[in-house]
Amino acid sequence: MSVDFKVKQAHKAFLASYSNDNLQKRAGWLEAIGEALEHWREDLVTVAQTDTHLPEARLNNELTRTVFQLMLLAEEVRRGDYLDVTVDHQDPDWGMGPRPDIRRMNVALGVVGVFGASNFPFAFSIAGGDSASALAAGCSVVHKIHEGHEALGLLTAEIVAKALSTAGAPQGIFATLTGRDAGIELVEHPLVKAVGFTGSVTGGRALFDRAVSRPEPIPFFGELGSINPAIVTEAAWNARPDDIIDGFLQSLTMGIGQFCTKPGVLFLPASVADAAKSKLIEKLRLHEPEGKMLNERIYQGFLESRGYVASLSGVETITAGDDSNPPMPAMFAAATQGLGKNAAVLQTEMFGPAGVVLSYNDQQELLNAIDELPGQLTGTIQSEADENIDDLMRTLGLRCGRLLRNQWPTGVTVSYAQSHGGPYPATTATNSTSVGTAAISRFVRPVAFQNFDETELPSELKESNPLELRRRVDGEWNRH
């Protein structure tokens, strides 16, 4: 079937569910997908191991996360808070003049195109965060399967489609396609109303440009790249140097460095830089990498970016790594003094086991360097309890979507407060998150209804509140 056919079918399914759906049914669809994935766990993990080189334990954990995410989003759909239902009753004495009866709620966008990620074959792919949150919002999904795990994508898609059909969802509400050209056609199709993407800056930016240059531009929620700076204060280093280096290296090398939240840059006081380099050399000698990188393209891309950083003026090689697969970790060092906005060491993501130690002489030099960073998913601060880190938090917060103190950024829990986003190039939509219940809000838009009769209003906006939703009525939150 052609891309055009699948998108048109998805649009018909969206219209059917938009007019006849209810929150309980939609939540049931998400739960059906989760239960089906759990039922087919063994087969899915077996195929995923062949496709991705990832270990069985990692894949099982990721599949557990994916199922949990679907169930959590189902609960969120039933609650309906993401609808942001707001009711303003008619008020002849309103401060700016008589106010009409006006009621607002969020509605689904329509067909959403989703591009699966290479490094998370479950959590950010077929039934992962973008697909799950779009379905939760009431949208239909056409998913472009990542070529790095195509066999797994096809199997997962078959399981998801069957689960949705059995649960009573309209035919075509979820579909998949493969191939680069099909992906481009998906982004440009006039019935597609939004796109979710996780991948490289180059590929994501090319699709983003197409999305916003259409005759009808559409939102493009892309997660593209991040080097995730980690800052260590002198007091923190003096108190726990081994814990800091151990935590940094564990986070840096987790999954062979193929996590979007890998801490790729470690800022350290110049006074302790030599001691830190010695500890890094000592501990990396004991490192024994396991498995292989996800695919040949990612492996070659890592070697190129690592070689580029090694060749930069002012960059010192602490440990060079090697060209085996998986590679031994590589570490580099440079000084923050004199770094400007276009400093390549602050711009280059090495998607693999490699990082850079950047030494700073004083707080102002550190703040200046942070200020030159592009947008990031995360920023980490290692500090002690009696330190004032207000300026550091403020400066880092302007660059990052999530700040951490005395923890490390790999591992992005699925929860209500989670924010997995950030300024460009971390994402193309700085006011959104791709992880957590708030991810649903990407795929809805507000519609206000003014002066409608009770019988004409959607159930969510009726005066009787038959769905018992939490609503803001005349400025006050309630469920009745």
Secondary structure, 3 states (H helix, E strand, C coil): CCHHHHHHHHHHHHHHHHHHCCHHHHHHHHHHHHHHHHHCHHHHHHHHHHHHCCCHHHHHHHHHHHHHHHHHHHHHHHHCHHHCCEEECCECCCCCCCECCEEEEEEECCEEEEECCCCCCCCCCCCCHHHHHHHHHCCEEEEECCHHHHHHHHHHHHHHHHHHHHCCCCCCCEEEECCHHHHHHHHHCCCEEEEEEECCHHHHHHHHHHHHCCCCCCCEEEECCCCCEEEECHHHHHHCHHHHHHHHHHHHHHHHHCCCCCCCEEEEEHHHHHHHHHHHHHHHCCCCCCCCCCCHHHHHHHHHHHHHHHHCCCCEEEECCCCCCCCCCEEEEEECCCCCCCCHHHCCCCCCCEEEEEEECCHHHHHHHHHCCCCEEEEEEECCCCCCCHHHHHHHHCCEEEEEECCCCCCCCCCCCCCCCCCCCCECCCCCCCCCHHHHHHHEEEEEEECCCHHHCCHHHCCCCCCCCCEEECCEEECC
